[in-house]
Amino acid sequence: MKTKWHLGETKNYERFSFVDSNREINSLNLSKIEKSILEIGIQVPIVVNENYEIIEGQHRFVALKKNNLVVPYVVSLSAHQNHISKLQESRKWTAIDFCNSLATKGNIDCQTALNYAEQWFEESNGKLSKIKSLEILMDSSSVSVLQHLKSGSFKVNLDYAKAIFKAIQIMSQYEYATSPYNNKISRAVKRLCYKNNGLNFKAIERMAKNNYISAYGSDKETNDYINNKYKSSLNKNRLDASKVSRALVG
């Protein structure tokens, strides 16, 4: 029976290539791996497919090449780039890793999400993490962004996401017991947006100005609190508008 894999060693670094959809080299991870290799040697070969594309072990490969060391490798005929995240158990893939991988493969939603995640990270001075931005951008009231990315069901709702981000920015201008960029608050605002098919920014501003908002112990408590304050603020906006209308008529 034909074997599905075989071992090899080489210093011909040009034989190998990287898979575009793999995550980028992490300098901290590379430094740790390089230190280990220099102390005790390489203990685990890299895994490549039949085209010598690195499926698992790209950090080991870079460290070995950098130090002009022999690269031990396993050619696996069954290895595929879709297996990369499952094989790389030393550092679990994050939502950003999965999103980058899908964006490289041409996923427009992921490309859009990454652009906005970078933009909002800068606009919030780093207060809104890129992973949190992906959660806000995802077209679902759910917050399990990692599962949506893993399954390939990640879609962007840009209109809602922009409304949620603007609401958080409005809230951040006022004093709070916890940051509006906090997971519980941002998730509550997202659920509020989906529940009401959008957000009234005047109501958000009134709510933020008149309430010392804090994050409760659970998402449900925070959701209920934000929802009740939003409803109260929205009703006051309508009442004020009604008074103005009557005054104009009079």
C-alpha positions as MATLAB code, in Angstrom:
seq = 'MKTKWHLGETKNYERFSFVDSNREINSLNLSKIEKSILEIGIQVPIVVNENYEIIEGQHRFVALKKNNLVVPYVVSLSAHQNHISKLQESRKWTAIDFCNSLATKGNIDCQTALNYAEQWFEESNGKLSKIKSLEILMDSSSVSVLQHLKSGSFKVNLDYAKAIFKAIQIMSQYEYATSPYNNKISRAVKRLCYKNNGLNFKAIERMAKNNYISAYGSDKETNDYINNKYKSSLNKNRLDASKVSRALVG';
ca = [
       0.000    0.000    0.000;
       1.311    3.443   -0.935;
       2.349    5.465    2.097;
       0.562    8.745    2.696;
       3.606   10.443    4.152;
       7.387   10.364    4.302;
      10.180   12.050    6.256;
      13.040   14.203    5.022;
      15.733   16.661    6.050;
      17.228   19.506    4.056;
      18.907   22.893    4.143;
      17.398   23.772    0.788;
      15.049   26.392    2.201;
      13.843   27.392   -1.267;
      12.066   24.043   -1.552;
       9.407   25.253    0.883;
       6.736   27.936    0.529;
       4.135   29.528    2.794;
       0.361   29.224    2.430;
      -1.166   32.681    1.939;
      -4.174   31.858    4.118;
      -1.987   30.912    7.089;
      -1.716   33.480    9.872;
       1.161   35.940    9.898;
       4.392   35.180   11.707;
       4.098   36.260   15.336;
       7.385   37.763   16.544;
       6.844   36.755   20.186;
       5.979   33.171   19.256;
       8.948   33.044   16.867;
      11.309   34.278   19.586;
      10.143   31.570   22.027;
      10.460   28.809   19.426;
      13.889   30.005   18.275;
      15.141   30.064   21.871;
      13.891   26.501   22.416;
      15.486   25.225   19.195;
      18.844   26.787   20.058;
      18.720   25.288   23.553;
      17.535   21.732   22.883;
      17.353   21.428   19.102;
      14.346   20.871   16.863;
      12.117   18.167   18.339;
       9.144   18.176   15.956;
       9.404   18.314   12.136;
       7.344   20.718   10.090;
       4.425   19.328    8.069;
       4.144   20.103    4.359;
       1.838   18.971    1.582;
       2.999   17.317   -1.619;
       3.826   20.765   -3.057;
       6.046   21.507   -0.049;
       3.734   24.235    1.202;
       4.061   24.538    4.984;
       0.839   23.373    6.618;
       2.139   23.309   10.181;
       5.389   24.640   11.625;
       6.031   27.906    9.793;
       7.540   29.477   12.931;
       9.890   26.504   13.322;
      10.867   26.807    9.667;
      11.664   30.525    9.964;
      13.743   29.913   13.112;
      15.685   27.080   11.461;
      16.318   29.080    8.290;
      17.395   32.129   10.295;
      20.031   30.045   12.093;
      21.098   28.060    9.001;
      19.942   24.767   10.532;
      18.642   21.599    8.889;
      14.867   21.504    8.411;
      13.266   18.153    9.283;
       9.937   17.750    7.530;
       7.035   15.390    6.996;
       5.420   15.311    3.569;
       1.773   14.418    4.119;
      -0.216   13.591    0.998;
      -3.421   14.135    2.956;
      -2.408   17.548    4.355;
      -4.533   20.468    3.196;
      -4.513   24.188    3.994;
      -7.962   23.808    5.549;
      -6.307   21.719    8.284;
      -3.933   24.513    9.330;
      -5.935   25.894   12.264;
      -6.568   22.408   13.679;
      -2.892   21.461   13.519;
      -1.555   24.620   15.130;
      -2.442   23.841   18.727;
       0.549   25.598   20.337;
      -1.274   28.904   19.963;
      -4.995   28.722   19.267;
      -6.285   30.646   16.280;
      -8.180   33.783   17.233;
     -11.121   35.336   15.378;
      -8.632   37.704   13.729;
      -6.536   34.754   12.507;
      -9.572   33.081   10.946;
     -10.794   36.359    9.454;
      -7.375   37.090    7.943;
      -7.268   33.594    6.465;
     -10.706   33.949    4.866;
      -9.903   37.469    3.633;
      -6.777   36.149    1.917;
      -8.940   33.587    0.154;
     -11.124   36.387   -1.220;
     -13.920   36.617    1.363;
     -15.289   40.152    0.857;
     -17.081   40.283    4.227;
     -13.864   39.467    6.061;
     -11.889   41.977    4.016;
     -14.443   44.667    4.858;
     -14.520   43.673    8.532;
     -10.743   43.811    8.894;
     -10.587   47.268    7.323;
     -13.191   48.629    9.748;
     -11.627   46.799   12.704;
      -8.336   48.560   11.989;
     -10.055   51.915   11.492;
     -12.121   51.682   14.693;
      -9.127   50.491   16.706;
      -7.335   53.717   15.762;
     -10.385   55.970   16.226;
     -10.988   54.572   19.711;
      -7.299   54.885   20.647;
      -7.108   51.135   21.097;
     -10.115   50.928   23.433;
     -12.153   48.897   20.950;
     -10.249   45.717   20.181;
     -10.212   44.369   16.635;
     -11.893   41.157   17.764;
     -14.642   43.197   19.431;
     -15.078   45.098   16.160;
     -15.564   41.818   14.311;
     -18.288   40.933   16.809;
     -20.020   44.287   16.240;
     -19.723   43.972   12.455;
     -21.126   40.431   12.322;
     -24.676   40.323   10.964;
     -26.232   38.500   13.885;
     -27.470   39.367   17.352;
     -25.276   36.465   18.472;
     -21.813   37.201   19.843;
     -20.145   33.897   18.889;
     -18.032   35.466   16.146;
     -15.386   32.719   16.286;
     -17.915   29.994   15.482;
     -19.307   31.987   12.561;
     -15.801   32.439   11.165;
     -14.921   28.779   11.637;
     -18.068   27.662    9.843;
     -17.690   30.226    7.058;
     -21.059   31.836    7.899;
     -19.603   35.218    8.919;
     -21.450   38.103    7.228;
     -21.230   41.856    7.799;
     -24.106   44.246    8.473;
     -22.331   47.548    7.926;
     -25.333   49.816    8.586;
     -26.021   48.305   12.007;
     -22.327   48.100   12.855;
     -21.755   51.782   12.104;
     -24.789   52.676   14.247;
     -23.498   50.556   17.141;
     -20.017   52.081   16.930;
     -21.448   55.618   16.804;
     -23.639   54.881   19.835;
     -20.615   53.619   21.784;
     -18.678   56.743   20.799;
     -21.544   58.947   22.043;
     -21.679   57.034   25.320;
     -17.912   57.320   25.769;
     -18.221   61.111   26.037;
     -19.972   60.790   29.385;
     -18.934   59.484   32.783;
     -19.457   55.772   33.363;
     -18.639   53.227   36.021;
     -17.313   51.071   33.199;
     -16.142   51.798   29.675;
     -18.781   51.608   26.906;
     -16.146   49.620   25.014;
     -16.504   46.955   27.709;
     -17.728   43.608   26.361;
     -20.998   43.651   28.281;
     -21.907   47.218   27.277;
     -20.999   46.868   23.598;
     -22.890   43.578   23.388;
     -25.920   45.146   25.057;
     -25.856   48.032   22.563;
     -25.616   45.564   19.689;
     -28.609   43.579   20.942;
     -30.481   46.863   21.422;
     -29.765   47.818   17.801;
     -30.969   44.493   16.410;
     -34.043   44.447   18.656;
     -35.123   47.936   17.529;
     -33.958   47.687   13.914;
     -31.546   50.547   14.466;
     -30.734   53.164   17.089;
     -31.967   56.652   17.902;
     -28.823   58.645   18.667;
     -30.674   61.417   20.516;
     -32.064   58.763   22.847;
     -28.589   57.267   23.269;
     -27.174   60.694   24.136;
     -29.943   61.449   26.646;
     -29.515   58.009   28.203;
     -25.753   58.456   28.473;
     -25.994   61.989   29.844;
     -28.541   61.209   32.551;
     -27.371   57.789   33.752;
     -24.248   56.532   35.438;
     -24.198   53.291   33.465;
     -22.384   50.273   34.836;
     -21.862   46.710   33.691;
     -23.709   44.164   35.808;
     -22.513   40.699   36.732;
     -24.202   39.030   33.777;
     -24.932   39.915   30.167;
     -28.664   39.570   30.823;
     -28.634   42.101   33.665;
     -26.634   44.545   31.549;
     -28.909   43.993   28.541;
     -32.030   44.636   30.641;
     -30.527   47.760   32.186;
     -29.442   49.279   28.858;
     -32.727   48.325   27.212;
     -34.833   49.929   29.974;
     -32.756   53.126   29.992;
     -32.956   53.357   26.205;
     -36.754   52.925   26.232;
     -37.126   55.591   28.911;
     -34.882   57.993   26.991;
     -36.692   57.301   23.721;
     -40.055   58.015   25.340;
     -38.765   61.320   26.740;
     -37.509   62.289   23.271;
     -40.973   61.628   21.845;
     -42.601   63.586   24.665;
     -40.285   66.566   24.089;
     -40.968   66.445   20.355;
     -44.698   66.393   21.066;
     -44.410   69.460   23.325;
     -42.472   71.360   20.665;
     -45.117   70.424   18.090;
     -47.961   71.678   20.310;
     -46.088   74.893   21.036;
     -45.620   75.572   17.333;
     -49.303   74.957   16.673;
     -50.297   77.231   19.533;
];
